[in-house]
Structures are given as C-alpha cells and as structure tokens.
Amino acid sequence: MVKGLFISDVRMTGSGRRVLATHSAATADALAPFADACDRLLVAGRRTTKTSDEPVGLLTDRDIDYRPLQDYSTWGGMLAALPGNAMRILRGARTCDVVYLRVPEPLSLLAGVICALTRKRMISSVVADPSTLRGDDNGGLPGRAVSAVLVGLSRFVVRRSQATTYVTRASLQRIIPPGKAPTLVRSNVRNVEIRPDPPLRRQSGHALRIVHVGNHQTLGKGQETLLSAAQILGNDGVKVSVTFVGGGRLQVWLLEEARRRGVTASTMGQVADRQQLNEVLDAHDIFVLPSQSEGVPRALIEAMGRGLPCVATDVGGIAELLSQDFLVRPRDPEGLAAAIDLLRTDDALYQDAVRKNQETAATISELAAPARLTTFLVENGPR
C-alpha cells in the first residue's frame, strides 16, 4: 500500500470529510493524478477561519485526507509558525512513502529540506518563479534577500528530488534547473473551454471593458498596477471600465482606490461556477493580468480560450503563452497602458491575438491530461 503526502500552501476551511480549498490547485479534481498514483493521499495545508478566504472546491474526496498546518499571512508569521509546521510535516512524512511538493511554495520548500535530511522520497512540481515571490515588496533589500533564499532553496530541493514536473517548456527550467532525475513538462490547466466564433473586434460605442481574475488577499496579482494603467488611459481620453473577479480582503480597497483615481471599477467576488465565469469573460474586451509572480496561470489560459486578447507581465511561463507585444514588466503601469491601447486601436492585432490565444489554450489543455501525470508519478514513485 503506497501512501503519499501532498504539501500545499493553499488555505483550507472546514473539517472532517468536508474540507474546502480556497484555490483550485488544491481541490480534489486537481489532486486526482496524485490520488491515483497511490493508495492513500494525505494533504497538509494551512487551515484558515477567515471569512475573506472563499472556498472554490472540495478537497476531501476519493482517498484524500487532510492534515492542518498553522496559517500565516506575512514572512514574519511564516517564521513564527515554522517550528510547529516543521514538526507536523516531519510526522506526516515519516508515515508516508513519498512526498509531493509544489516549488517554490514556502511550506513545500520546508518539507523538501526535511525530506532531503531524512532521505525521504520526494517528487517536486515547479509551478512559479521563486525570484519574484516577495509579496508586495517593491524590490528593496528585504525583497531581494527573500528572493535569493527562495531561489536557493528551490534549486536545493529540485536537485534532490527523485522526479520533477514543470509547468513551462523552458522558462522555469532556466531559473530552477532540473537535476539528473526524470522530468515532465505539464501544465496544470485542463478542460479549457474554447469559445466558438469569438468576436474578432471589440464592440464600439462603450467603454473599453477590461477584466482581471485573481485572488485579492494581496496586491501580488498587479491590481494596483492595473488601476494606474486605467488612470493613465482615462487621462488620455480613453473610456475604460475594470472588473475585478476573485475573493479576498482587498475588494473594498480596490473600489476605494479606483474611485480615488477616477477609474470606473467593480468587483464580483469569487466566481466558482464555470458557466458564470465564461459569461463574465465573454462580456469583456481584454483580459489583463499584471502579476508580480506566476507559473502558467489558469485564469489567463481560460481567458485565452474564450477568445479574449490578453496583456500580462513577463513573469514565470507567461512568455510562452503571449507574444512580446502583450508582455510588460511587473509594476509598469505606463507599459501596461500602452499595450492595452495597442489592442484598442489596432483591429488586425486584436484579431490575430484572438486566434493565437485560442490555439495556445487548446494545446495547453491537451497537454494537461491527468493520465500523463499519473503515469509519471507511478513510474517514479516508491517501488
């Protein structure tokens, strides 16, 4: 009987057989390949009681059980919780045959160090660029120090893993090189719904409708940068409206900040229903995701599948999804405004983006077949 332990920084809520995940990466559906690769799967993740952490799906399903870890919201809080979480992870790892990690999530890096020291078998999934994970820090000394530590730990863990998966073809591999162990390239974004016959030009006669999808617990998804870009466009006489989709404690702040800047904006909270989310995306002209850190973001790929032209930051694996015309630097509202305006004014570019985005989204979805991951995990798991 093979027993696996999956480490997640995703917050969980509930108890018993009714534990809910607040991010799609830790739902039972997302973890199905890991559950299929072993007889029993334990998931260790942060427990939250905050009402602002909105659940998106059930975790405890099939042969999946939950083990709570102490929550934290800041780097200082993470350090304070480290001894207790280390002991919980160590106890869980001792009872399991293999540990599954999501690099560079902090709890997974902690678990990776523990596995390396205790010679426990581990399989890593590299899902984001650790050099950009500095929260809302603007790149000062504390942020650079955090980035350096995360990059070093990520490389240490991956080099000592028995197998590694990457969500990018090459981008993350340059930052966290694979060791000598087997690797698999596979996005976690599957079942992307491709919209038939999407509009090839935005409808005139109304404001440019921009949609952003992400968690609003922090400003890591570039929300403030987007509001600044919308303000720049507005000052240039371009009518813009911004819709923020997603839960989190900053929803009220976003509306207040938009009002302060003279930007028309609205929030929708978490939209878990796929059909409702499709309707929201289809009602907009452009999708914008100016994140400070990403891997291969689900929200972006789902918007591409709906035929929306997209603008995003050049972080993680996003450069493998969008052309250079639609990539901007993090925290660059001027560059973001220029890229948005280019799509607004160039119909040919808009049409080309629609077609290419749908083709890319379909390819990504096909490569994300769960059976590919399950086979890889079984072949490189405990023998």
QUIMO-V119758 format. One line per field, one symbol per residue. ss: DSSP state (H for helix, E for strand, C for the rest). phi: phi as a letter, one per 20 degrees, with the letter a starting at -180 (. if undefined). burial: b if it has 9 or more other C-alpha atoms within 8 Angstrom, else e. A space follows every 50 residues. Layout:
ss = ???
phi = ???
burial = ???
This chain:
ss = CCEEEEEEEEEEEEECCEEEECCHHHCCCCCHHHHHCCCEEEEEEEECCC CCCCCCEECCCCCEEEEEECCCCCHHHHHHHHHHHHHHHHHHHHCCCEEE EEECCHHHHHHHHHHHHHCCCEEEEECCCHHHCCCCCCCCHHHHHHHHHH HHHHHHHHHCCCEEEECCCCHHHHHCCCCCCEEEECCCCCCCCCCCCCCC CCCCCCCEEEEEECCCCCCCCCHHHHHHHHHHHHHCCCCEEEEEEECCCC HHHHHHHHHHHCCEEEEEECCCCHHHHHHHHHCCCEEEECCCCCCCCHHH HHHHHCCCEEEEECCCCHHHCCCHHHEECCCCHHHHHHHHHHHHHCHHHH HHHHHHHHHHHHHHHHHCCHHHHHHHHHHCCCC
phi = .eddcdeceffccobmecedeebffcegffegffffebebcdddbfecdf ffeefdafefblddddcfdffbccffffffeggfffffffffffedebdd cdedfgfffffffffffdlefbcddedaeffdecmefenfggffffffff fffffgfffdfeabdcecfbgfffecffeeffcbebfeeclfeefflfge bffenbffedcccredfcefemfffffffffffffenefcccdddpepfe ffgfffffffemdfbbccmfdefffffgffffecebdccefebbdcfggf fffffenefccbeecldffeddfffddcfflcffffffffffffddffff fffgfffffffffgfffeggfffggffffdefd
burial = ebbbbbbbbbbbbeeeebbbbbbbebbbebbbbbbebbbbbbbbbbbbee eebbbbbbbbbebbbbeebbbbeeeebbeebeeebbebbbebbeebbbbb bbbbbbbbbbbbbbbbeeebbbbbbbbbbbbbbbeeeeeeeebbebbbeb bebbbebbbebbbbbbbbbebbbeebbbeebebbbbbebbebebeeeeee eeeeeeebbbbbbbbbebbbbbbebbbbbbbbbbeeebbbbbbbbbbbbb beebbebbbebebbbebbbbbeeeebbbeebbebbbbbbbbbbbbbbeeb bbbbbbbbbbbbbbbbbbbbebeeebbbebebbebbbebbbebbeebeeb bebbbebbbbbbebbebbbeeebbbbbbebbee
